Amino acid sequence: TELIELNIPSLKTLREQRVAIDVFKSLNNIGPQLENLTFQRIAHGKNTCVNGSQLLLPKVKTEAGRKTILFNGTKIYNSLNKNLRDEKSVILFKRKIKEFLT
């Protein structure tokens, strides 16, 4: 509660921000790429609001699979609003993600 009063984000929020930024950078080929991670955009040929902006959630069979950055990063990225997912500037994305997740 003191953290809320001081406007300091929780560790969970900070982790989600960092993961979302890493996914954004990976998708936009900015900086070092995350090894062995391939985030796949949903593309189904229909002109819908999610076509190309959301990611395909990988299928996992174990709890360990649910804890990977590929799975969690996809979930976090897909939870963002479309305007945020469609951002092209990493600086603006970082600013907006902090506002969105706090």
N, C-alpha and C positions, 0 to 999 in steps of 0.2 A: 504493500500500500504506500510506503514511503517513495518507492520508485515511481508510482503513478503520480504522486503529488509533485515530484521533481521532474516529471515528464521524461523519465528515462525508460527506454524500451526494455522489455524482458529479454532474457537470453534466447528464448524460443523465437521471438520476433526478430532479433538480430540474426539468428541462424537462418530464418526464412528469407530475410533480406539478402543475405550473402549468397544463399543458394539461388535465388531468383536472378541476382546479378550474374552469377557464374553461368547459368543457363542462357541468359540474354547474350552474354559475350560469346558463348559457344555457338549459338545460332547465328550470330552476326560476324563470326570469324574475327573477333577482337581479342588480342592478347593470346597467351598460351592456351591451347585447346585442352579440354579435359580428356585424358587418355582413355581409350576404348569406350567412349561414350558417343552414341549417335542418337540425338534427339530427332524424332521423325514428326514432321508436320502432318496434320490431317489434310488430305486432299482427295476429294471424292467427285470432282467434276461438276458439282452443283454450286450455284452462286448463293452461298449462305454466309451468315455473319461469322461463322467459325472456320470456314474453309480457308486453310493456310495459316490461320492465326493460332489455332490450338495444336497441342502435341498429342501424339498417340501414346496412351499409357501402356507401358510394357507389361506383358503378362508375367506374373511371378507366382511361384508355388510355395515359397517359404517365407517365414518372418524375416529372415536375413535379406531376402530379395526386396521386401517392403522397406527396408532401411537404407537401400542404396540411393545414391544421388540421382541416378537415372530415374528411379521410380518417384522419389520424393520431389526431385526437381521438376519433373513433369506435372505432378499434382499441384505443386505451388504455382508454377507458371500458368497452368490452365485455370487456376482460381483468380488470376488477375483479370481486370476488365480489359476489353478489346483495345481501347485506346492506349493502355499501358503496354499490352503485348505488341502493338503495332509501332511503338516508338522506335525511332532509328538512332537517336543520339544516346550514347551510354551515359553522358552527364545528366541529361534530362531523365533518363530511365532511373538512375540512382536517386535523384531528387524525388521523383514521383513514387518510387517504390517505398521510400521511407514514409511518405505521407499516406500511402495506401494501407500499409501494414501496421500503422500506429493508431 
